[in-house]
């Protein structure tokens, strides 16, 4: 399979999954829905004006909340303003949230802005899982990947480039 790598046209920051499972799914640049949480009960959150259904939010999308440096997976779309997420207790009222589709099979490149050396497991668009060792801040990973399996406790500013 030949893949033509071109310069990225879009970028979004990825955050570790708050459930401790590692970064896992990477968000595709381009917000589907956003807003400020007005209510959080268990794993359900309410975001007035988010229009989840109209904006095409589906189970498996990624909810990012930058102020707490975390993300979660959408597990249920209940209404235009209410969704279920994988780690609801981590998202409190007045938290700004953004929902993205996962990168999927088309892949992306990743840039690690800063952090201390760490190892990262990645999954390529060809389906190979590979461990990269000594990944440091200011690292560009020029491999088309779909997933990154490492909780970035020591690597911050992980950006998805498409």
Contact map, one row per residue, 1 for C-alpha under 8 A:
111000000000000000000000000000000000000000000000000000000000000000000000000000000000000000000000000000000000000000000000000001000000000000000000000000000000000000
111100000000000000000000000000000000000000000000000000000000000000000000000000000000000000000000000000000000000000000000000000000000000000000000000000000000000000
111110000000000000000000000000000000000000000000000000000000000000000000000000000000000000000000000000000000000000000000000000000000000000000000000000000000000000
011111000000000000000000000000000000000000000000000000000000000000000000000000000000000000000000000000000000000000000000000000000000000000000000000000000000000000
001111100000000000000000000000000000000000000000000000000000000000000000000000000000000000000000000000000000000000000000000000000000000000000000000000000000000000
000111110000000000000000000000000000000000000000000000000000000000000000000000000000000000000000000000000000000000000000000000000000000000000000000000000000000000
000011111000000000000000000000000000000000000000000000000000000000000000000000000000000000000000000000000000000000000000000000000000000000000000000000000000000001
000001111110000000000000000000000000000000000000000000000000000000000000000000000000000000000000000000000000000000000000000000000000000000000000000000000000000011
000000111110000000000000000000000000000000000000000000000000000000000000000000000000000000000000000000000000000000000000000000000000000000000000000000000000000011
000000011111000000000000000011000000000000000000000000000000000000000000000000000000000000000000000000000000000000000000000000000000000000000000000000000000000011
000000011111100000000000000010000000000000000000000000000000000000000000000000000000000000000000000000000000000000000000000000000000000000000000000000000000001111
000000000111110000000000001111000000000000000000000000000000000000000000000000000000000000000000000000000000000000000000000000000000000000000000000000000000001110
000000000011111000000000000000000000000000000000000000000000000000000000000000000000000000000000000000000000000000000000000000000000000000000000000000000000111100
000000000001111100000010011000000000000000000000000000000000000100000000000000000000000000000000000000000000000000000000000000000000000000000000000000000000111100
000000000000111110000010000000000000000000000000000000000000000101001110000000000000000000000000000000000000000000000000000000000000000000000000000000000000010000
000000000000011111010111000000000000000000000000000000000000000000001110000000000000000000000000000000000000000000000000000000000000000000000000000000110000000000
000000000000001111111111000000000000000000000000000000000000000000000111000000000000000000000000000000000000000000000000000000000000000000000000000000100000000000
000000000000000111111000000000000000000000000000000000000000000000000111000000000000001001000000000000000000000000000000000000000000000000000000000000000000000000
000000000000000011111100000000000000000000000000000000000000000000000001000000000000011000000000000000000000000000000000000000000000000000000000000000000000000000
000000000000000111111100000000000000000000000000000000000000000000000000000000000000000000000000000000000000000000000000000000000000000000000000000000100000000000
000000000000000011111111000000000000000000000000000000000000000000000000000000000000000000000000000000000000000000000000000000000000000000000000000011100000000000
000000000000000110111111000000000000000000000000000000000000000000000000000000000000000000000000000000000000000000000000000000000000000000000000000111110000000000
000000000000011110001111110000000000000000000000000000000000000000000000000000000000000000000000000000000000000000000000000000000000000000000000001111110000000000
000000000000000110001111110000000000000000000000000000000000000000000000000000000000000000000000000000000000000000000000000000000000000000000000001111000000000000
000000000000000000000011111000000000000000000000000000000000010000000000000000000000000000000000000001100000000000000000000000000000000000000000011100000000000000
000000000000010000000011111100000000000000000000000000000000010000000000000000000000000000000000000001100000000000000000000000000000000000000000011100000000000100
000000000001010000000000111110000000000000000000000000000000010000000000000000000000000000000000000111100000000000000000000000000000000000000000000000000000000100
000000000001000000000000011111000000000000000000000000000000000000000000000000000000000000000000000111100000000000000000000000000000000000000000000000000000000101
000000000111000000000000001111100000000000000000000000000000000000000000000000000000000000000000000100000000000000000000000000000000000000000000000000000000000111
000000000101000000000000000111110000000000000000000000000000000000000000000000000000000000000000000100000000000000000000000000000000000000000000000000000000000000
000000000000000000000000000011111100000000000000000000000000000000000000000000000000000000000000011100000000000000000000000000000000000000000000000000000000000000
000000000000000000000000000001111100000000000000000000111000000000000000000000000000000000000000011110000000000000000000000000000000000000000000000000000000000000
000000000000000000000000000000111110000000000000011100101000000000000000000000000000000000000000011100000000000000000000000000000000000000000000000000000000000000
000000000000000000000000000000111111000000000010010000000000000000000000000000000000000000000001111000000000000000000000000000000000000000000000000000000000000000
000000000000000000000000000000001111100000000011110000000000000000000000000000000000000000000001110000000000000000000000000000000000000000000000000000000000000000
000000000000000000000000000000000111110000000011000000000000000000000000000000000000000000001111100000000000000000000000000000000000000000000000000000000000000000
000000000000000000000000000000000011111100001111000000000000000000000000000000000000000000111111100000000000000000000000000000000000000000000000000000000000000000
000000000000000000000000000000000001111100001111000000000000000000000000000000000000000000001100000000000000000000000000000000000000000000000000000000000000000000
000000000000000000000000000000000000111110001110000000000000000000000000000000000000000000011000000000000000000000000000000000000000000000000000000000000000000000
000000000000000000000000000000000000111111111100000000000000000000000000000000000000000110111000000000000000000000000000000000000000000000000000000000000000000000
000000000000000000000000000000000000001111111000000000000000000000000000000000000000000110000000000000000000000000000000000000000000000000000000000000000000000000
000000000000000000000000000000000000000111110000000000000000000000000000000000000000000110000000000000000000000000000000000000000000000000000000000000000000000000
000000000000000000000000000000000000000111111000000000000000000000000000000000000001111110000000000000000000000000000000000000000000000000000000000000000000000000
000000000000000000000000000000000000000111111100000000000000000000000000000000000111100100000000000000000000000000000000000000000000000000000000000000000000000000
000000000000000000000000000000000000111110111110000000000000000000000000000000000111100100100000000000000000000000000000000000000000000000000000000000000000000000
000000000000000000000000000000000000111100011111000000000000000000000000000000001110000000000000000000000000000000000000000000000000000000000000000000000000000000
000000000000000000000000000000000111111000001111110000000000000000000000000000001100000000000000000000000000000000000000000000000000000000000000000000000000000000
000000000000000000000000000000000011110000000111111000000000000000000000000000001000000000000000000000000000000000000000000000000000000000000000000000000000000000
000000000000000000000000000000000010000000000011111000000000000000000000000000011000000000000000000000000000000000000000000000000000000000000000000000000000000000
000000000000000000000000000000001110000000000011111100000000000000000000000000011000000000000000000000000000000000000000000000000000000000000000000000000000000000
000000000000000000000000000000001000000000000001111111100000000000000000000000011000000000000000000000000000000000000000000000000000000000000000000000000000000000
000000000000000000000000000000001000000000000000011111111000000000000000000010111110000000000000000000000000000000000000000000000000000000000000000000000000000000
000000000000000000000000000000000000000000000000001111111100000000000000000010110000000000000000000000000000000000000000000000000000000000000000000000000000000000
000000000000000000000000000000000000000000000000001111111000000000000000000000010000000000000000000000000000000000000000000000000000000000000000000000000000000000
000000000000000000000000000000011000000000000000001111111000000000000000000000000000000000000000000000000000000000000000000000000000000000000000000000000000000000
000000000000000000000000000000010000000000000000000111111100000000000000000000000000000000000000000000000000000000000000000000000000000000000000000000000000000000
000000000000000000000000000000011000000000000000000111111110100000000000000010000000000000000000001010000000000000000000000000000000000000000000000000000000000000
000000000000000000000000000000000000000000000000000010011111100000000000010110000000000000000000000000000000000000000000000000000000000000000000000000000000000000
000000000000000000000000000000000000000000000000000000001111100000000000111110000000000000000000000000000000000000000000000000000000000000000000000000000000000000
000000000000000000000000000000000000000000000000000000000111110000000000111000000000000000000000000011000000000000000000000000000000000000000000000000000000000000
000000000000000000000000000000000000000000000000000000001111111000000000110000000000000000000000001111000000000000000000000000000000000000000000000000000000000000
000000000000000000000000111000000000000000000000000000000001111100000011110000000000000000000000001111000000000000000000000000000000000000000000000000000000000000
000000000000000000000000000000000000000000000000000000000000111110000011110000000000100000000000111100000000000000000000000000000000000000000000000000000000000000
000000000000011000000000000000000000000000000000000000000000011111001111000000000000000000000000111100000000000000000000000000000000000000000000000000000000000000
000000000000000000000000000000000000000000000000000000000000001111111110000000000000000000100011110000000000000000000000000000000000000000000000000000000000000000
000000000000001000000000000000000000000000000000000000000000000111111100000000000000000000000001100000000000000000000000000000000000000000000000000000000000000000
000000000000000000000000000000000000000000000000000000000000000011111100000000000000000000000011000000000000000000000000000000000000000000000000000000000000000000
000000000000000000000000000000000000000000000000000000000000000011111100000000000000000000000000000000000000000000000000000000000000000000000000000000000000000000
000000000000001100000000000000000000000000000000000000000000000111111110000000000000000000000000000000000000000000000000000000000000000000000000000000000000000000
000000000000001111000000000000000000000000000000000000000000000111111111000000000000000000000000000000000000000000000000000000000000000000000000000000000000000000
000000000000001111000000000000000000000000000000000000000000011110001111100000000000000000000000000000000000000000000000000000000000000000000000000000000000000000
000000000000000011100000000000000000000000000000000000000000011100000111110000000000111000000000000000000000000000000000000000000000000000000000000000000000000000
000000000000000000000000000000000000000000000000000000000011111000000011111000000000111000000000000000000000000000000000000000000000000000000000000000000000000000
000000000000000000000000000000000000000000000000000000000111111000000001111110000011110000000000000000000000000000000000000000000000000000000000000000000000000000
000000000000000000000000000000000000000000000000000000000011000000000000111110000011110000000000000000000000000000000000000000000000000000000000000000000000000000
000000000000000000000000000000000000000000000000000000000110000000000000011111000011100000000000000000000000000000000000000000000000000000000000000000000000000000
000000000000000000000000000000000000000000000000000110001110000000000000011111100111000000000000000000000000000000000000000000000000000000000000000000000000000000
000000000000000000000000000000000000000000000000000000000000000000000000000111111111000000000000000000000000000000000000000000000000000000000000000000000000000000
000000000000000000000000000000000000000000000000000110000000000000000000000011111110000000000000000000000000000000000000000000000000000000000000000000000000000000
000000000000000000000000000000000000000000000000111111000000000000000000000001111100000000000000000000000000000000000000000000000000000000000000000000000000000000
000000000000000000000000000000000000000000000111111100000000000000000000000001111110000000000000000000000000000000000000000000000000000000000000000000000000000000
000000000000000000000000000000000000000000011110000100000000000000000000000011111111000000000000000000000000000000000000000000000000000000000000000000000000000000
000000000000000000000000000000000000000000011100000100000000000000000000011111101111100000000000000000000000000000000000000000000000000000000000000000000000000000
000000000000000000000000000000000000000000111000000000000000000000000000011111000111110100000000000000000000000000000000000000000000000000000000000000000000000000
000000000000000000000000000000000000000000111000000000000000001000000001111100000011111100000000000000000000000000000000000000000000000000000000000000000000000000
000000000000000000100000000000000000000000100000000000000000000000000001111000000001111100000000000000000000000000000000000000000000000000000000000000000000000000
000000000000000001100000000000000000000000100000000000000000000000000001100000000000111111100000000000000000000000000000000000000000000000000000000000000000000000
000000000000000000000000000000000000000111111000000000000000000000000000000000000001111111100000000000000000000000000000000000000000000000000000000000000000000000
000000000000000000000000000000000000000111100000000000000000000000000000000000000000001111110000000000000000000000000000000000000000000000000000000000000000000000
000000000000000001000000000000000000000000000000000000000000000000000000000000000000001111110000000000000000000000000000000000000000000000000000000000000000000000
000000000000000000000000000000000000100100001000000000000000000010000000000000000000001111111010000000000000000000000000000000000000000000000000000000000000000000
000000000000000000000000000000000000101100000000000000000000000000000000000000000000000011111110000000000000000000000000000000000000000000000000000000000000000000
000000000000000000000000000000000001111100000000000000000000000000000000000000000000000000111110000000000000000000000000000000000000000000000000000000000000000000
000000000000000000000000000000000001110000000000000000000000000000000000000000000000000000011111000000000000000000000000000000000000000000000000000000000000000000
000000000000000000000000000000000001100000000000000000000000000010100000000000000000000000111111100000000000000000000000000000000000000000000000000000000000000000
000000000000000000000000000000000111100000000000000000000000000011100000000000000000000000000111110000000000000000000000000000000000000000000000000000000000000000
000000000000000000000000000000000111100000000000000000000000001111000000000000000000000000000011111000000000000000000000000000000000000000000000000000000000000000
000000000000000000000000000000111110000000000000000000000000001110000000000000000000000000000001111100000000000000000000000000000000000000000000000000000000000000
000000000000000000000000000000111100000000000000000000001000111100000000000000000000000000000000111110000000000000000000000000000000000000000000000000000000000000
000000000000000000000000001111111000000000000000000000000000111100000000000000000000000000000000011111000000000000000000000000000000000000000000000000000000000000
000000000000000000000000001100010000000000000000000000001001110000000000000000000000000000000000001111100000000000000000000000000000000000000000000000000000000000
000000000000000000000000111100000000000000000000000000000001110000000000000000000000000000000000000111110000000000000000000000000000000000000000000000000000000000
000000000000000000000000111100000000000000000000000000000000000000000000000000000000000000000000000011111111000000000000000000000000000000000000010000000000000000
000000000000000000000000000000000000000000000000000000000000000000000000000000000000000000000000000001111110000000000000000000000000000000000000010000000000000000
000000000000000000000000000000000000000000000000000000000000000000000000000000000000000000000000000000111110000000000000000010000000000000000000010000000000000000
000000000000000000000000000000000000000000000000000000000000000000000000000000000000000000000000000000111111000000000000000010000000000000000000010000000000000000
000000000000000000000000000000000000000000000000000000000000000000000000000000000000000000000000000000111111100000000000000110000000000000000001110000000000000001
000000000000000000000000000000000000000000000000000000000000000000000000000000000000000000000000000000100111110000000000000000000000000000000011110000000000000111
000000000000000000000000000000000000000000000000000000000000000000000000000000000000000000000000000000000011111000000000000000000000000000011111100000000000000111
000000000000000000000000000000000000000000000000000000000000000000000000000000000000000000000000000000000001111100000000000000000000000000011100000000000000011110
000000000000000000000000000000000000000000000000000000000000000000000000000000000000000000000000000000000000111110000000000000000000000001111000000000000000111110
000000000000000000000000000000000000000000000000000000000000000000000000000000000000000000000000000000000000011111100000000000000000000111110000000000000011111000
000000000000000000000000000000000000000000000000000000000000000000000000000000000000000000000000000000000000001111100000000000000000000011100000000000000001111000
000000000000000000000000000000000000000000000000000000000000000000000000000000000000000000000000000000000000000111110000000000000000000111000000000000000011100000
000000000000000000000000000000000000000000000000000000000000000000000000000000000000000000000000000000000000000111111000000000000000000110000000000000000111000000
000000000000000000000000000000000000000000000000000000000000000000000000000000000000000000000000000000000000000001111100000000000000001110000000000000000110000000
000000000000000000000000000000000000000000000000000000000000000000000000000000000000000000000000000000000000000000111110000000000000111110000000000000000110000000
000000000000000000000000000000000000000000000000000000000000000000000000000000000000000000000000000000000000000000011111000000000000111100000000000000000110000000
000000000000000000000000000000000000000000000000000000000000000000000000000000000000000000000000000000000000000000001111100000000011111000000000000001000000000000
000000000000000000000000000000000000000000000000000000000000000000000000000000000000000000000000000000000000000000000111110000000011101000000000000111000000000000
000000000000000000000000000000000000000000000000000000000000000000000000000000000000000000000000000000000000000000000011111000001111000000000000000111000000000000
000000000000000000000000000000000000000000000000000000000000000000000000000000000000000000000000000000000000000000000001111100001111000000000000111110000000000000
000000000000000000000000000000000000000000000000000000000000000000000000000000000000000000000000000000000000000000000000111111111100000000000000111100000000000000
000000000000000000000000000000000000000000000000000000000000000000000000000000000000000000000000000000000010000000000000011111111100000000000011111000000000000000
000000000000000000000000000000000000000000000000000000000000000000000000000000000000000000000000000000001110000000000000001111110000000000000001110000000000000000
100000000000000000000000000000000000000000000000000000000000000000000000000000000000000000000000000000000000000000000000001111110000000000000000000000000000000000
000000000000000000000000000000000000000000000000000000000000000000000000000000000000000000000000000000000000000000000000001111111000000000000000000000000000000000
000000000000000000000000000000000000000000000000000000000000000000000000000000000000000000000000000000000000000000000000001111111100000000000000000000000000000000
000000000000000000000000000000000000000000000000000000000000000000000000000000000000000000000000000000000000000000000000111100111110000000000000000000000000000000
000000000000000000000000000000000000000000000000000000000000000000000000000000000000000000000000000000000000000000000000111100011111000000000000000000000000000000
000000000000000000000000000000000000000000000000000000000000000000000000000000000000000000000000000000000000000000000011110000001111100000000000000000000000000000
000000000000000000000000000000000000000000000000000000000000000000000000000000000000000000000000000000000000000000000011110000000111111000000000000000000000000000
000000000000000000000000000000000000000000000000000000000000000000000000000000000000000000000000000000000000000000001111000000000011111000000000000000000000000000
000000000000000000000000000000000000000000000000000000000000000000000000000000000000000000000000000000000000000000001110000000000001111100000000000000000000000000
000000000000000000000000000000000000000000000000000000000000000000000000000000000000000000000000000000000000000000011111000000000001111110100000000000000000000000
000000000000000000000000000000000000000000000000000000000000000000000000000000000000000000000000000000000000000101111100000000000000011111100000000000000010000000
000000000000000000000000000000000000000000000000000000000000000000000000000000000000000000000000000000000000000111111000000000000000001111100000000000000011000000
000000000000000000000000000000000000000000000000000000000000000000000000000000000000000000000000000000000000001111000000000000000000000111110000000000000000000000
000000000000000000000000000000000000000000000000000000000000000000000000000000000000000000000000000000000000001110000000000000000000001111111000000000000000000000
000000000000000000000000000000000000000000000000000000000000000000000000000000000000000000000000000000000000111100000000000000000000000001111100000000000000000000
000000000000000000000000000000000000000000000000000000000000000000000000000000000000000000000000000000000000111000000000000000000000000000111110000000000000000000
000000000000000000000000000000000000000000000000000000000000000000000000000000000000000000000000000000000000110000000000000000000000000000011111000000000000000000
000000000000000000000000000000000000000000000000000000000000000000000000000000000000000000000000000000000001100000000000000100000000000000001111100000000000000000
000000000000000000000000000000000000000000000000000000000000000000000000000000000000000000000000000000000011100000000000000110000000000000000111110000000000000000
000000000000000000000000000000000000000000000000000000000000000000000000000000000000000000000000000000000011100000000000011110000000000000000011111100000000000000
000000000000000000000000110000000000000000000000000000000000000000000000000000000000000000000000000000111111000000000000011110000000000000000001111100000000000000
000000000000000000000011110000000000000000000000000000000000000000000000000000000000000000000000000000000000000000000000011100000000000000000000111110000000000000
000000000000000000000111110000000000000000000000000000000000000000000000000000000000000000000000000000000000000000000001111000000000000000000000111111000000000000
000000000000000000001111000000000000000000000000000000000000000000000000000000000000000000000000000000000000000000000001110000000000000000000000001111100000000000
000000000000000000001111000000000000000000000000000000000000000000000000000000000000000000000000000000000000000000000011100000000000000000000000000111110000000000
000000000000000110011110000000000000000000000000000000000000000000000000000000000000000000000000000000000000000000000000000000000000000000000000000011111000000000
000000000000000100000110000000000000000000000000000000000000000000000000000000000000000000000000000000000000000000000000000000000000000000000000000001111111000000
000000000000000000000000000000000000000000000000000000000000000000000000000000000000000000000000000000000000000000000000000000000000000000000000000000111111000000
000000000000000000000000000000000000000000000000000000000000000000000000000000000000000000000000000000000000000000111100000000000000000000000000000000011111000000
000000000000000000000000000000000000000000000000000000000000000000000000000000000000000000000000000000000000000101111100000000000000000110000000000000011111110000
000000000000000000000000000000000000000000000000000000000000000000000000000000000000000000000000000000000000000111100000000000000000000010000000000000011111110000
000000000000110000000000000000000000000000000000000000000000000000000000000000000000000000000000000000000000001111000000000000000000000000000000000000000011111000
000000000000111000000000000000000000000000000000000000000000000000000000000000000000000000000000000000000000011110000000000000000000000000000000000000000011111100
000000000011110000000000000000000000000000000000000000000000000000000000000000000000000000000000000000000000011110000000000000000000000000000000000000000000111110
000000000011110000000000011110000000000000000000000000000000000000000000000000000000000000000000000000000001111000000000000000000000000000000000000000000000011111
000000011111000000000000000010000000000000000000000000000000000000000000000000000000000000000000000000000001111000000000000000000000000000000000000000000000001111
000000111110000000000000000110000000000000000000000000000000000000000000000000000000000000000000000000000011100000000000000000000000000000000000000000000000000111
